[in-house]
């Protein structure tokens, strides 16, 4: 039981970390063309 809980916790942290990285990349990809067009 303890091993399964630790595995779920690390997996959830990994998913959250990947999701945040993807969100940052998408935000940069969306904001860069807008900044270039405004400038």
Backbone as a chain_set.jsonl record, in Angstrom:
{"seq": "XXXXXXXXXXXXXXXXXXXXXXXXXXXXXXXXXXXXXXX", "coords": {"N": [[0.841, -1.206, 0.0], [1.875, 1.273, 0.888], [3.923, 1.581, -0.976], [2.504, 1.75, -3.363], [1.151, 4.148, -2.927], [3.266, 5.984, -2.838], [4.204, 5.684, -5.422], [1.987, 6.634, -6.894], [1.991, 9.262, -6.017], [4.47, 10.302, -6.945], [4.052, 9.956, -9.67], [1.874, 11.655, -10.094], [3.029, 14.121, -9.454], [4.915, 14.224, -11.489], [3.229, 14.363, -13.733], [1.975, 16.812, -13.263], [4.186, 18.489, -13.397], [4.982, 18.157, -16.088], [2.696, 19.154, -17.314], [2.759, 21.847, -16.514], [5.1, 22.688, -17.783], [4.375, 22.331, -20.467], [2.266, 24.166, -20.592], [3.627, 26.58, -20.162], [5.284, 26.609, -22.42], [3.34, 26.778, -24.44], [2.192, 29.227, -23.792], [4.379, 30.944, -24.262], [4.753, 30.478, -27.002], [2.408, 31.573, -27.953], [2.494, 34.215, -27.083], [4.868, 35.29, -28.14], [4.612, 35.703, -31.074], [2.581, 37.651, -30.938], [3.87, 39.734, -29.544], [5.867, 40.28, -31.407], [4.314, 41.142, -33.573], [3.105, 43.432, -32.473], [5.352, 44.963, -31.881]], "CA": [[0.0, 0.0, 0.0], [2.727, 2.473, 0.954], [4.669, 1.698, -2.238], [1.573, 2.235, -4.376], [0.878, 5.569, -2.674], [4.432, 6.775, -3.255], [4.229, 5.654, -6.887], [0.963, 7.547, -7.39], [2.378, 10.637, -5.71], [5.521, 10.728, -7.878], [3.449, 10.034, -11.01], [1.059, 12.871, -10.151], [3.956, 15.262, -9.504], [5.509, 14.243, -12.836], [2.199, 14.837, -14.667], [1.793, 18.251, -13.021], [5.382, 19.185, -13.906], [4.91, 18.161, -17.551], [1.596, 20.04, -17.7], [3.2, 23.229, -16.346], [6.077, 22.977, -18.844], [3.626, 22.479, -21.721], [1.508, 25.415, -20.526], [4.585, 27.684, -20.345], [5.702, 26.623, -23.836], [2.215, 27.274, -25.237], [2.075, 30.661, -23.515], [5.463, 31.633, -24.971], [4.492, 30.376, -28.443], [1.292, 32.47, -28.289], [2.839, 35.612, -26.79], [5.96, 35.773, -28.985], [4.115, 36.326, -32.312], [1.834, 38.875, -30.605], [4.858, 40.778, -29.248], [6.538, 40.642, -32.669], [3.372, 41.915, -34.383], [2.917, 44.741, -31.842], [6.594, 45.721, -32.049]], "C": [[0.873, 1.251, 0.0], [3.459, 2.679, -0.365], [3.761, 2.242, -3.342], [1.292, 3.721, -4.193], [2.042, 6.434, -3.143], [4.511, 6.81, -4.778], [3.197, 6.607, -7.468], [1.384, 8.992, -7.163], [3.43, 11.12, -6.707], [4.953, 10.863, -9.288], [2.63, 11.31, -11.141], [1.946, 14.101, -10.236], [4.56, 15.366, -10.901], [4.506, 14.773, -13.849], [2.013, 16.34, -14.507], [2.975, 19.02, -13.589], [5.353, 19.26, -15.421], [3.824, 19.13, -18.019], [2.025, 21.499, -17.58], [4.19, 23.608, -17.443], [5.356, 23.194, -20.17], [2.859, 23.796, -21.728], [2.425, 26.609, -20.746], [5.004, 27.768, -21.81], [4.582, 27.176, -24.719], [2.053, 28.78, -25.029], [3.149, 31.451, -24.248], [5.191, 31.627, -26.472], [3.363, 31.319, -28.857], [1.716, 33.931, -28.114], [3.935, 36.139, -27.705], [5.457, 36.379, -30.298], [3.334, 37.612, -32.029], [2.805, 40.015, -30.318], [5.547, 41.229, -30.529], [5.604, 41.495, -33.532], [3.18, 43.312, -33.801], [4.171, 45.591, -32.052], [6.828, 45.966, -33.534]], "O": [[0.648, 2.174, -0.782], [3.605, 3.81, -0.827], [4.174, 3.075, -4.148], [1.203, 4.468, -5.168], [1.843, 7.479, -3.763], [4.845, 7.841, -5.36], [3.487, 7.316, -8.432], [1.16, 9.849, -8.017], [3.308, 12.216, -7.254], [5.327, 11.778, -10.022], [2.68, 11.977, -12.175], [1.659, 15.025, -10.998], [4.703, 16.465, -11.438], [4.873, 15.548, -14.732], [1.905, 17.064, -15.498], [2.799, 20.078, -14.194], [5.662, 20.305, -15.993], [4.01, 19.844, -19.004], [1.696, 22.309, -18.446], [4.134, 24.717, -17.975], [5.679, 24.122, -20.913], [2.805, 24.475, -22.754], [2.05, 27.555, -21.439], [5.075, 28.857, -22.379], [4.842, 27.952, -25.639], [1.807, 29.52, -25.982], [2.865, 32.515, -24.798], [5.374, 32.643, -27.142], [3.355, 31.813, -29.985], [1.336, 34.786, -28.913], [3.939, 37.328, -28.023], [5.85, 37.501, -30.615], [3.419, 38.565, -32.803], [2.602, 41.135, -30.785], [5.786, 42.421, -30.721], [6.046, 42.461, -34.154], [3.099, 44.282, -34.554], [4.081, 46.779, -32.361], [7.822, 46.59, -33.907]]}, "num_chains": 1, "name": "protein.A"}
